[in-house]
Amino acid sequence: MIKPGDLVMLTDEKWVVPGALTALKFYQRLQNEIGGKTMIVLSTFDSGKKPTKNALVFVNGYKKTLSCKLLKVVNEPG
């Protein structure tokens, strides 16, 4: 469960991407831009009609909204 204040990164797992070429290009650009970088979660919220959580993260000096499905927590206590 991702919550505000968590440190997160993009998951290394293979992403299930719709067959559209535009979506594939988007995820590849996202991986190139912020892959391997640690981000801090500023807030989380529901994305509207579907029960999907999004997170507002701070990375590279700006805010970015990402699906929580694409993120993994890197500072789990324990």
C-alpha positions in Angstrom: 0.0 0.0 0.0 1.6 3.3 -1.1 1.0 6.3 1.1 2.2 9.9 1.3 5.8 10.1 2.5 6.9 6.8 1.0 10.0 6.5 -1.2 9.1 4.7 -4.4 10.6 3.7 -7.8 9.2 2.3 -11.0 8.7 -1.4 -10.8 11.2 -3.6 -12.7 8.4 -6.0 -13.7 7.2 -6.4 -17.2 4.3 -4.0 -17.6 1.1 -5.2 -19.2 0.5 -2.6 -21.9 -2.4 -2.3 -24.3 -1.4 -3.1 -27.8 -1.4 0.5 -29.0 1.9 1.7 -30.2 1.3 5.1 -28.5 1.1 3.3 -25.1 4.3 1.4 -25.7 6.1 4.6 -26.6 4.7 6.3 -23.6 5.9 3.6 -21.2 9.3 3.4 -22.8 9.8 7.2 -22.5 8.6 7.0 -18.9 11.2 4.3 -18.2 14.0 6.3 -19.9 13.0 9.5 -18.0 12.6 8.2 -14.4 13.6 4.6 -14.4 16.0 3.9 -11.5 15.3 7.2 -9.7 13.8 7.4 -6.2 10.7 9.5 -5.9 8.8 10.7 -2.9 5.0 10.3 -2.7 3.2 13.6 -2.0 -0.4 12.2 -2.1 -2.5 9.4 -3.4 -6.0 9.5 -4.8 -8.5 7.4 -6.8 -8.5 7.9 -10.5 -12.2 8.3 -11.0 -14.6 5.7 -12.4 -12.2 2.7 -12.1 -10.9 1.6 -8.7 -7.3 2.5 -9.5 -5.0 4.4 -7.2 -2.7 7.1 -8.5 0.1 8.8 -6.7 1.4 12.4 -7.0 5.2 12.0 -6.8 8.1 14.5 -6.8 10.9 13.5 -9.1 13.6 15.4 -11.0 12.5 18.7 -9.4 8.8 18.5 -10.6 5.6 16.7 -9.7 4.3 13.8 -11.8 1.1 11.7 -11.5 1.6 8.0 -11.9 -0.5 4.9 -11.4 0.4 3.0 -8.2 0.5 -0.2 -10.4 3.8 1.2 -11.8 5.4 1.9 -8.5 7.1 -0.1 -5.8 8.0 1.1 -2.3 11.7 1.1 -1.5 11.7 2.1 2.2 9.5 -0.6 3.8 10.1 -0.8 7.5 11.6 -4.0 8.7 
